[in-house]
Amino acid sequence: MNMNNQTRLATFHRVIIFAWVFVLVLALFPLTANPVEPIKDLASAAFVVVLAVSLLAVPVRPGAPYDWGRMPVLFLAGLWLCWGVFCALLSQFKMAGMDELRVYLTWFLMALFAARVFREPRHVHHLFLVIGLAVFFSSVYGFAQYLGYDIFPWSTRDVEEYRGLPSTYANPNFAGHTLMLSLILGACLMTVKRMRWVILLLVLIAAHLYLTHMRGAPVALLAGALLTGCALALSRIPKISAPWKPMAALAAVALLGLAGLAALLPVSKALTGFYVPTDGSLILRYNGYYGAAKMALDHPVTGVGPGNYGRKAIAYWTPYEKRWFADQQKRNLRAHCDLLETATETGLPGLALHVALLVALLVRSLTLAFTGDTPEKRHLGYTFAAFFLAFTVDGLFGFNLRVPVSGGLFFLVIGAFEGVTSPLAQPAAPEHVNKKGKAKASRPVLAVPEKQPRVFSSLALCGAATLCLVGAGVVFAGEIQYQKGNGAKVFLENPDNTMYYPQALKQGEDALLTGRSLVFWDERYSDLLGHLAMKAGNTERSIDYYKRALQTDPHHPNKAANLARAYLGHALRFARDNVVPDYSQVSGLLEEARRQVELAERYCDISPHVQDVFWRITRAQAVLAEEQGRDARAYWEETANRIEASRRCGPRDIAGANKGLGMAYAKIGQPEKAIEPLAKALEKEPADESTWSLLETAARDSGNTAPLFSVLYKNYAQASTGLPGTEDLLVTVLRRMVHCYAELTRDTRVAERMVRSGLALAPHRAELWALCSGLATRADDTTWLCREATQRGGAANAGKGIPAFVQALCSGSAAGDALGLASQEVAREAMKSAGQPSAGDFAGAADLLMRMLEGQALAVDRAAEIKANIATAYLEAGRWEDANRLFAEAIERLPENARGRLLSARARALSGMGQAEKAMAVIAEGIQYAPNDPLVQLTYARLLSTAGRVDEALFAFTAAINSLPDASPLKVQAQRELEQLRARKRAPVPE
């Protein structure tokens, strides 16, 4: 009865393993950051648990037919894993190493179960068939990708890897590792008569392998074919004894390989000029091999720990690897050579065990091929030998052992090999019956007590399998949370989602914190948390997150640069949020930022991100020195040098780097050098007003205005040909051209001609008419302005599109209503241009309206209303004295219900004049007139904040925000100011 149970259990286990093969090859999951590895690892661990629990339910007895036999190869694999555990415990990042070994342990357990149940050639043939079918279905999916029928939401469809048909492996190289191995196993099935139809599967698999463009796979297949050919030839030479034939076959393959290499070297030299292939990816690998070899020599005993090569490799980068990282912003987390990576992670003892495992597999496989007692076993011996040699050769140019599918199949085939080479014990036949059924004399045999089942071994397997399942589940759950956080980051990068920023930030941060609590050894979570915190403007939290990311990935240049950027942002925010900032604290933050970016520069001094952060830090130090009254020239010179270095590296922010360089040259008294980078900055961002101001200043100081006007005309031509989409740029450039001609050349005629050309293109833009008004104010002549208004008005159907203030200016003697409408329009347009240079142009129009008002005999209240509007235009243009004077004249003559906002506006003007106490008294009066007006409350809050009355300002900001319309720009700005004020309150008070 027990024998029947064991047979059924073995059959059940084989079915489970077959199902696992399909899941291992085909599983994909879209909700994890890596759609392949986490789900395959989790499924593998789950299948191992099923096998272990079922074995515990029906434990095998020692000596039973399906008991484990001698497993020398798996014993070596177990020793290698144990040594890996020892190395991981001694490494700097222990949990990363244990997580890496968890995957190997899962495959090792699967190999143990396979060694127990795959005991006959037919069992192994069925296994090979299942592998072939699973890989065939994955190739069908690969060709669906090729034809554009992929339903899986890959984010890499536009990159080269996707065009290599990654299928269910996520990478064409990973696919190639498995496809190559499945071709060898499929070739074995061609020797089985009833399975020769698998050639139909192999054709599609081979085509898929070809389309991956993988270079190592053909070499590995050739090595396997050579070994099979040599072994077959040696099997026909009886003079060589069987024990020596495996070594002879391996020696023959080695000699043939060396001979082939020697023959190819001159050919490669003649064709390419080099003895070895030299395309970009191979040169990168050669450099990686050099660094890995140095790492192995520096850590010869226990290595750097499993899974830690990627973290440590940066310290061994060659200049070529640094350049590749700087250009691609990528790094190799693997050595692309399994043996070399084993040496770096587990030292020379680990390498010796790894090599011993591969050699033992090859020798024992060839021994089976030469000495197998049946043709089926001998055929399997050749197949196993070709499989393991191809796997070894493929691993010399990649990392197939560390890939979910090929690594899992490698361990599975080891288990099947151990099983088929262990004889299946047969129950003893009844001793009183011979083959013919006749009685046979025998001596009585003493009864042997039945051995106890292997319960303890089954429990140990259950424990190990459960440990693997828990670990895989934790990583899988963490990957889901990371994907959520990454989704929040992508969502926040879309400017159309501004109103949902707070909610998205919170959801992303919560998900990443949950994921980090699960997978605490993975630096990606803290790094992404730092990005989200920076996006939210919370520089303090971003510093904590980036610190932790750098601790778990200590050599990464960009992580150190990110931490430096966080310190820089915190210093700038601290200085901005405090009326009288503590310069010593700001200086300390900048020094820490500099220390971190110097660490980043040590590992990759040509990284654009590193250089970008570095010059911004030196510029901040230069500005700080100026604020403190110290000589900042040395800092500005260093800033210029840093930006020049950044430009050589290919800056990430071209416009920002050129603008910063122009500013630095201007600061050190070299305006002639500032012109070129500022002009380049405007090529990228032609609407940047501050860059235009810097360029105008540099042109004026250097006495060379030709480059300035060249840039202006170039941008004008670009804007005038791209209408209507470039209207804003046209207005910006025209305003700059008009002011430059009027101020730098004193030639108002050219300025008038330019603005007329702009009006011909966009007569409906109030900003251009404001420019005309400003020129008319300077010349004290509105004749040409009115002529343009008449001409453009006729062209626009009786004045349609001409601003009301222009019509009023050109009416000769405007009535009170027309003048009132004109002043309202000027005030409205000036408010829309608040904080922009164009607000000054509307102040010019307001000057003309003021002259007209002085000649009008209007009612007192009507005149006061017009003055209030004109004062508003002056206020937005920063003409504080004029605004204060007109507001003071108008307020007392207007109804009480309008006084609240007018007093608020006057308080702003007084504050701009530096009369803080008087401004506070005026706004207090305004609060009495309009206690619930959000604009008055907002002005009150800002004045309180400026005065250092933080608690009162917080209350006033909150009241104003609650009264403002949702999603309005003013409310968003007020919320930002409130957060800054809260951060200022939380900041420590300097001693």
SULWO-V252175 format. One record per residue. RES is the residue in one letter. PHI is phi in radians with two decimals (NA if undefined). Layout:
BEGIN
res = (RES/RES)
phi = (PHI/PHI)
END
This chain:
BEGIN
res = (M/N/M/N/N/Q/T/R/L/A/T/F/H/R/V/I/I/F/A/W/V/F/V/L/V/L/A/L/F/P/L/T/A/N/P/V/E/P/I/K/D/L/A/S/A/A/F/V/V/V/L/A/V/S/L/L/A/V/P/V/R/P/G/A/P/Y/D/W/G/R/M/P/V/L/F/L/A/G/L/W/L/C/W/G/V/F/C/A/L/L/S/Q/F/K/M/A/G/M/D/E/L/R/V/Y/L/T/W/F/L/M/A/L/F/A/A/R/V/F/R/E/P/R/H/V/H/H/L/F/L/V/I/G/L/A/V/F/F/S/S/V/Y/G/F/A/Q/Y/L/G/Y/D/I/F/P/W/S/T/R/D/V/E/E/Y/R/G/L/P/S/T/Y/A/N/P/N/F/A/G/H/T/L/M/L/S/L/I/L/G/A/C/L/M/T/V/K/R/M/R/W/V/I/L/L/L/V/L/I/A/A/H/L/Y/L/T/H/M/R/G/A/P/V/A/L/L/A/G/A/L/L/T/G/C/A/L/A/L/S/R/I/P/K/I/S/A/P/W/K/P/M/A/A/L/A/A/V/A/L/L/G/L/A/G/L/A/A/L/L/P/V/S/K/A/L/T/G/F/Y/V/P/T/D/G/S/L/I/L/R/Y/N/G/Y/Y/G/A/A/K/M/A/L/D/H/P/V/T/G/V/G/P/G/N/Y/G/R/K/A/I/A/Y/W/T/P/Y/E/K/R/W/F/A/D/Q/Q/K/R/N/L/R/A/H/C/D/L/L/E/T/A/T/E/T/G/L/P/G/L/A/L/H/V/A/L/L/V/A/L/L/V/R/S/L/T/L/A/F/T/G/D/T/P/E/K/R/H/L/G/Y/T/F/A/A/F/F/L/A/F/T/V/D/G/L/F/G/F/N/L/R/V/P/V/S/G/G/L/F/F/L/V/I/G/A/F/E/G/V/T/S/P/L/A/Q/P/A/A/P/E/H/V/N/K/K/G/K/A/K/A/S/R/P/V/L/A/V/P/E/K/Q/P/R/V/F/S/S/L/A/L/C/G/A/A/T/L/C/L/V/G/A/G/V/V/F/A/G/E/I/Q/Y/Q/K/G/N/G/A/K/V/F/L/E/N/P/D/N/T/M/Y/Y/P/Q/A/L/K/Q/G/E/D/A/L/L/T/G/R/S/L/V/F/W/D/E/R/Y/S/D/L/L/G/H/L/A/M/K/A/G/N/T/E/R/S/I/D/Y/Y/K/R/A/L/Q/T/D/P/H/H/P/N/K/A/A/N/L/A/R/A/Y/L/G/H/A/L/R/F/A/R/D/N/V/V/P/D/Y/S/Q/V/S/G/L/L/E/E/A/R/R/Q/V/E/L/A/E/R/Y/C/D/I/S/P/H/V/Q/D/V/F/W/R/I/T/R/A/Q/A/V/L/A/E/E/Q/G/R/D/A/R/A/Y/W/E/E/T/A/N/R/I/E/A/S/R/R/C/G/P/R/D/I/A/G/A/N/K/G/L/G/M/A/Y/A/K/I/G/Q/P/E/K/A/I/E/P/L/A/K/A/L/E/K/E/P/A/D/E/S/T/W/S/L/L/E/T/A/A/R/D/S/G/N/T/A/P/L/F/S/V/L/Y/K/N/Y/A/Q/A/S/T/G/L/P/G/T/E/D/L/L/V/T/V/L/R/R/M/V/H/C/Y/A/E/L/T/R/D/T/R/V/A/E/R/M/V/R/S/G/L/A/L/A/P/H/R/A/E/L/W/A/L/C/S/G/L/A/T/R/A/D/D/T/T/W/L/C/R/E/A/T/Q/R/G/G/A/A/N/A/G/K/G/I/P/A/F/V/Q/A/L/C/S/G/S/A/A/G/D/A/L/G/L/A/S/Q/E/V/A/R/E/A/M/K/S/A/G/Q/P/S/A/G/D/F/A/G/A/A/D/L/L/M/R/M/L/E/G/Q/A/L/A/V/D/R/A/A/E/I/K/A/N/I/A/T/A/Y/L/E/A/G/R/W/E/D/A/N/R/L/F/A/E/A/I/E/R/L/P/E/N/A/R/G/R/L/L/S/A/R/A/R/A/L/S/G/M/G/Q/A/E/K/A/M/A/V/I/A/E/G/I/Q/Y/A/P/N/D/P/L/V/Q/L/T/Y/A/R/L/L/S/T/A/G/R/V/D/E/A/L/F/A/F/T/A/A/I/N/S/L/P/D/A/S/P/L/K/V/Q/A/Q/R/E/L/E/Q/L/R/A/R/K/R/A/P/V/P/E)
phi = (NA/-1.15/-1.09/-1.11/-1.08/-1.14/-1.13/-1.12/-1.13/-1.09/-1.09/-1.05/-1.12/-1.10/-1.09/-1.07/-1.15/-1.06/-1.10/-1.07/-1.02/-1.09/-1.18/-1.02/-1.36/-1.79/-1.17/-2.45/-2.51/-1.39/-1.66/-1.92/-1.04/-1.81/-1.32/-1.97/-1.13/-1.03/-1.23/-1.19/-1.15/-1.11/-1.11/-1.06/-1.11/-1.12/-1.15/-1.13/-1.10/-1.05/-1.10/-1.19/-1.16/-1.15/-1.22/-1.17/-1.21/-2.24/-1.15/-1.42/-1.74/-1.00/1.47/-1.21/-0.95/-1.83/-1.36/-1.19/-1.67/-1.24/-2.30/-1.09/-1.23/-1.15/-1.10/-1.11/-1.09/-1.13/-1.07/-1.10/-1.15/-1.10/-1.14/-1.10/-1.08/-1.05/-1.15/-1.12/-1.18/-1.65/-1.50/-1.25/-2.04/-1.17/-1.19/-1.10/-1.16/-1.15/-1.16/-1.11/-1.24/-0.99/-1.15/-1.10/-1.11/-1.04/-1.16/-1.11/-1.11/-1.08/-1.13/-1.08/-1.19/-1.14/-1.12/-1.42/-1.97/-1.67/-1.91/-2.20/-0.95/-1.14/-1.07/-1.19/-1.05/-1.10/-1.10/-1.06/-1.14/-1.09/-1.06/-1.07/-1.12/-1.08/-1.17/-1.05/-1.12/-1.15/-1.22/-1.02/-1.13/-1.05/-1.26/-1.12/-1.07/-1.07/-1.54/1.52/-1.94/-1.74/-1.60/-1.39/-1.41/-1.17/-1.63/-1.98/-1.18/-1.68/-1.89/-1.09/-1.03/-1.16/-1.23/-1.54/1.02/-1.20/0.95/-1.60/-1.91/1.30/-2.69/-1.10/-1.18/-1.07/-1.10/-1.06/-0.99/-1.31/-1.05/-1.09/-1.15/-1.18/-1.12/-1.16/-1.15/-1.15/-1.09/-1.09/-1.17/-1.17/-1.47/-1.74/-0.98/-1.36/-2.03/-1.21/-1.15/-1.14/-1.02/-1.12/-1.24/-1.16/-1.08/-1.18/-1.10/-1.12/-1.11/-1.09/-1.05/-1.10/-1.29/-1.28/1.02/-1.39/-1.55/-1.29/-1.10/-1.05/-1.12/-1.14/-1.10/-1.11/-1.10/-1.08/-1.14/-1.07/-1.12/-1.09/-1.11/-1.12/-1.13/-1.11/-1.15/-1.18/-1.13/-1.66/-1.87/-1.28/-1.21/-1.53/-1.18/-0.99/-1.08/-1.62/-1.11/-1.01/-1.16/-1.12/-1.12/-1.14/-1.12/-1.11/-1.11/-1.08/-1.14/-1.11/-1.12/-1.14/-1.13/-1.10/-1.12/-1.10/-1.29/-1.40/-1.03/-1.10/-1.10/-1.08/-1.10/-1.20/-1.44/-2.03/1.53/-2.30/-1.34/-2.16/-1.02/-2.31/-1.26/-0.96/-1.18/-1.25/-1.08/-1.06/-1.19/-1.04/-1.13/-1.13/-1.09/-1.09/-1.14/-1.14/-1.10/-1.11/-1.09/-1.11/-1.22/-1.32/-2.29/-1.34/-1.66/-1.96/1.14/-1.69/1.76/-0.98/1.34/-1.89/-1.02/-1.05/-1.24/-1.62/-1.15/-1.05/-1.16/-1.96/-1.10/-1.51/-0.98/-1.16/-1.15/-1.12/-1.12/-1.11/-1.12/-1.11/-1.38/-1.74/0.97/-2.31/-2.49/-1.51/-1.49/-2.22/-1.44/1.04/-2.78/-1.03/-1.14/-1.17/-1.18/-1.06/-1.11/-1.25/-1.63/-2.22/1.27/-1.17/-1.06/-1.11/-1.11/-1.08/-1.15/-1.10/-1.12/-1.07/-1.07/-1.17/-1.15/-1.07/-1.09/-1.18/-1.15/-1.20/-1.13/-1.18/-1.07/-1.09/-1.14/-1.54/-2.11/-1.01/-1.44/-2.38/-1.01/-1.08/-1.20/-1.14/-1.08/-1.11/-1.05/-1.07/-1.14/-1.05/-1.08/-1.11/-1.07/-1.23/-1.21/-1.07/-1.09/-1.13/-1.13/-1.06/-1.25/-1.26/-2.03/-2.85/-2.39/-1.20/-1.24/-1.83/-2.02/-0.90/-1.42/-1.13/-1.14/-1.12/-1.16/-1.05/-1.15/-1.09/-1.19/-1.04/-1.06/-1.10/-1.11/-1.10/-1.19/-1.28/-1.55/-1.72/-1.11/-1.39/-1.12/-1.92/-1.16/-1.14/-1.30/-0.98/-1.38/-1.68/-2.28/-1.68/-1.09/-1.57/1.43/-1.51/-1.15/-2.28/-1.22/-2.67/-1.43/-1.11/-1.91/-1.20/-1.19/-1.73/-1.09/-1.21/-1.26/-1.28/-1.14/-1.44/-1.25/-1.09/-1.09/-1.14/-1.12/-1.08/-1.12/-1.08/-1.10/-1.12/-1.14/-1.12/-1.03/-1.11/-1.16/-1.10/-1.06/-1.14/-1.14/-1.10/-1.12/-1.08/-1.11/-1.10/-1.12/-1.11/-1.16/-1.12/-1.10/-1.11/-1.10/-1.16/-1.10/-1.10/-1.08/-1.10/-1.08/-1.25/-1.32/-1.56/-1.12/-1.27/-1.79/-0.98/-1.19/-1.76/-0.97/-1.02/-1.16/-1.14/-1.08/-1.13/-1.11/-1.13/-1.17/-1.07/-1.11/-1.22/-1.13/-1.11/-1.10/-1.19/-1.15/-1.49/-1.90/-1.25/-1.57/-1.65/-1.27/-1.08/-1.14/-1.14/-1.11/-1.22/-1.06/-1.08/-1.08/-1.15/-1.12/-1.14/-1.09/-1.42/1.41/-1.64/-1.24/-1.12/-1.17/-1.10/-1.09/-1.06/-1.14/-1.16/-1.05/-1.17/-1.09/-1.23/-1.12/-1.62/-2.52/-1.25/-1.88/-1.30/-1.06/-1.23/-1.22/-1.15/-1.16/-1.10/-1.12/-1.08/-1.11/-1.16/-1.08/-1.08/-1.07/-1.17/-1.11/-1.14/-1.20/-1.08/-1.19/-1.30/-1.49/-2.08/-1.07/-2.11/-1.18/-1.41/-1.11/-1.16/-1.22/-1.05/-1.10/-1.11/-1.12/-1.19/-1.15/-1.16/-1.06/-1.15/-1.10/-1.20/-1.27/-1.18/-1.11/-1.10/-1.16/-1.08/-1.61/-2.74/-1.35/-1.91/-1.27/-1.02/-1.14/-1.11/-1.16/-1.11/-1.17/-1.11/-1.22/-1.20/-1.18/-1.12/-1.15/-1.10/-1.15/-1.15/-1.12/-1.09/-1.07/-1.13/-1.08/-1.50/1.36/-1.62/-1.24/-1.81/-1.05/-1.08/-1.16/-1.18/-1.13/-1.14/-1.05/-1.07/-1.13/-1.14/-1.21/-1.06/-1.13/-1.12/-1.17/-1.20/-1.40/1.56/-1.12/-1.26/-1.98/-1.11/-1.11/-1.11/-1.14/-1.16/-1.13/-1.09/-1.16/-1.07/-1.10/-1.10/-1.12/-1.13/-1.19/-1.65/1.36/-2.19/-1.10/-1.13/-1.39/-1.31/-1.13/-1.07/-1.15/-1.17/-1.12/-1.17/-1.11/-1.26/-1.14/-1.51/-2.29/-1.20/-1.66/-1.38/-1.13/-1.15/-1.19/-1.04/-1.10/-1.10/-1.16/-1.09/-1.12/-1.10/-1.12/-1.17/-1.21/-1.51/1.28/-2.16/-1.64/-1.04/-1.08/-1.09/-1.22/-1.10/-1.16/-1.09/-1.17/-1.11/-1.23/-1.12/-1.11/-1.14/-1.23/-1.25/-1.64/-1.89/-1.10/-1.52/-1.22/-1.94/-1.06/-1.07/-1.12/-1.03/-1.10/-1.06/-1.16/-1.08/-1.06/-1.11/-1.10/-1.09/-1.18/-1.14/-1.13/-1.28/-1.71/-1.51/-1.86/1.02/-1.86/-1.30/-1.15/-1.14/-1.08/-1.11/-1.11/-1.17/-1.23/-1.15/-1.14/-1.20/-1.13/-1.16/-1.57/-2.47/-1.21/-1.58/-1.47/-1.11/-1.09/-1.20/-1.17/-1.14/-1.05/-1.01/-1.10/-1.09/-1.13/-1.12/-1.13/-1.11/-1.44/0.94/-2.65/-1.78/-1.07/-1.20/-1.10/-1.20/-1.11/-1.14/-1.11/-1.13/-1.15/-1.23/-1.13/-1.12/-1.21/-1.86/1.12/1.01/1.50/-1.12/1.64/-1.42/-1.02/-1.11/-1.23/-1.24/-1.07/-1.19/-1.13/-1.70/-1.48/1.54/-2.37/-1.25/-1.25/-1.05/-1.12/-1.12/-1.17/-1.13/-1.09/-1.12/-1.17/-1.09/-1.16/-1.08/-1.10/-1.11/-1.16/-1.14/-1.16/-1.17/-1.68/-0.95/1.45/-1.98/-1.06/-1.13/-1.08/-1.15/-1.17/-1.21/-1.15/-1.12/-1.11/-1.12/-1.07/-1.13/-1.11/-1.14/-1.13/-1.15/-1.13/-1.15/-1.70/-1.86/-1.82/-1.95/-1.06/-1.03/-1.19/-1.19/-1.13/-1.13/-1.10/-1.15/-1.07/-1.11/-1.15/-1.12/-1.08/-1.08/-1.10/-1.09/-1.07/-1.21/-1.51/1.43/-1.59/-1.09/-1.12/-1.10/-1.11/-1.10/-1.09/-1.25/-1.09/-1.08/-1.25/-1.51/-1.03/-1.20/-1.80/-1.97/-1.03/-1.13/-1.20/-1.76/-1.30/-1.02/-1.21/-1.15/-1.12/-1.08/-1.14/-1.15/-1.07/-1.09/-1.12/-1.11/-1.10/-1.13/-1.39/1.56/-1.70/-1.12/-1.12/-1.16/-1.09/-1.17/-1.17/-1.18/-1.21/-1.11/-1.17/-1.12/-1.10/-1.16/-1.34/-2.42/-1.17/-1.90/-1.35/-1.13/-1.20/-1.16/-1.04/-1.17/-1.09/-1.05/-1.09/-1.16/-1.17/-1.10/-1.11/-1.10/-1.38/1.47/-1.59/-1.15/-1.07/-1.15/-1.12/-1.05/-1.12/-1.18/-1.06/-1.09/-1.10/-1.16/-1.12/-1.15/-1.67/-1.41/-1.11/-1.11/1.12/-1.31/-0.99/-1.15/-1.18/-1.07/-1.13/-1.12/-1.10/-1.11/-1.14/-1.12/-1.11/-1.10/-1.17/-1.13/-1.11/-1.11/-1.21/-1.29/-1.11/-1.16/-1.38/-1.13/-1.36)
END
